[in-house]
């Protein structure tokens, strides 16, 4: 199986999930785009998450030799950003009291980032095999 297919799959999932509900607060679903544009939340940095997904797709399609590096850097940056802005506050007690919980878009974005990270960290079996000719039989 070609593990590098995980990079564009993760990128597409990240972009799609940006428009799905990321969190639920006070029984209201809030999408990633709503969080990114909300001035009270100060979520302008969240625009980097779908841009990371787009960078993964462009890297996979146009800059194939650097696709793995782009995927790893984008995934780690996206996961760190999500942890700081979303997952960190959810794990704190006061956020739970307000009823803040992660929704399908948030889970999908995390899964997409992890898929792309795995795709970027794994090597293809064809490239892992050495190009040397087999040793001559000992006789």
Long-range contacts (C-beta under 8 A, 24 or more apart in sequence): 2-124, 3-118, 3-119, 3-122, 3-123, 3-124, 4-60, 4-67, 4-68, 4-119, 4-122, 4-124, 5-119, 6-115, 6-116, 6-118, 6-119, 6-122, 7-56, 7-59, 7-60, 7-67, 7-68, 7-71, 7-115, 7-116, 7-119, 7-120, 8-56, 8-57, 8-60, 8-61, 9-112, 9-115, 9-116, 9-119, 10-53, 10-56, 10-71, 10-75, 10-111, 10-112, 10-113, 10-114, 10-115, 10-116, 10-117, 10-119, 11-52, 11-53, 11-54, 11-55, 11-56, 11-57, 11-60, 11-71, 11-112, 11-116, 12-53, 12-57, 12-112, 13-53, 13-108, 13-109, 13-111, 13-112, 13-115, 14-49, 14-50, 14-52, 14-53, 14-56, 14-78, 14-108, 14-109, 14-112, 14-113, 14-116, 15-50, 15-53, 15-54, 15-57, 16-108, 17-104, 17-105, 17-106, 17-108, 17-109, 17-112, 18-49, 18-50, 18-53, 18-105, 18-109, 19-105, 20-103, 20-104, 20-105, 20-108, 21-103, 21-104, 21-105, 21-106, 22-86, 22-102, 22-103, 22-105, 22-106, 22-109, 23-86, 23-90, 23-100, 23-101, 23-102, 23-103, 23-106, 24-99, 24-100, 24-101, 24-103, 25-98, 25-99, 25-100, 26-98, 26-99, 27-99, 29-103, 31-105, 32-105, 32-106, 32-109, 35-85, 35-86, 43-85, 45-81, 45-85, 46-81, 46-85, 48-77, 48-78, 48-81, 49-78, 49-81, 49-82, 49-109, 52-77, 52-78, 52-113, 53-78, 53-112, 53-116, 56-116, 67-120, 68-119, 68-120, 68-121, 69-120, 70-120, 71-116, 71-117, 71-119, 71-120, 72-117, 72-120, 72-121, 74-116, 75-113, 75-114, 75-116, 75-117, 75-120, 76-117, 78-109, 78-113, 79-110, 79-113, 79-114, 79-117, 82-106, 82-109, 82-110, 82-113
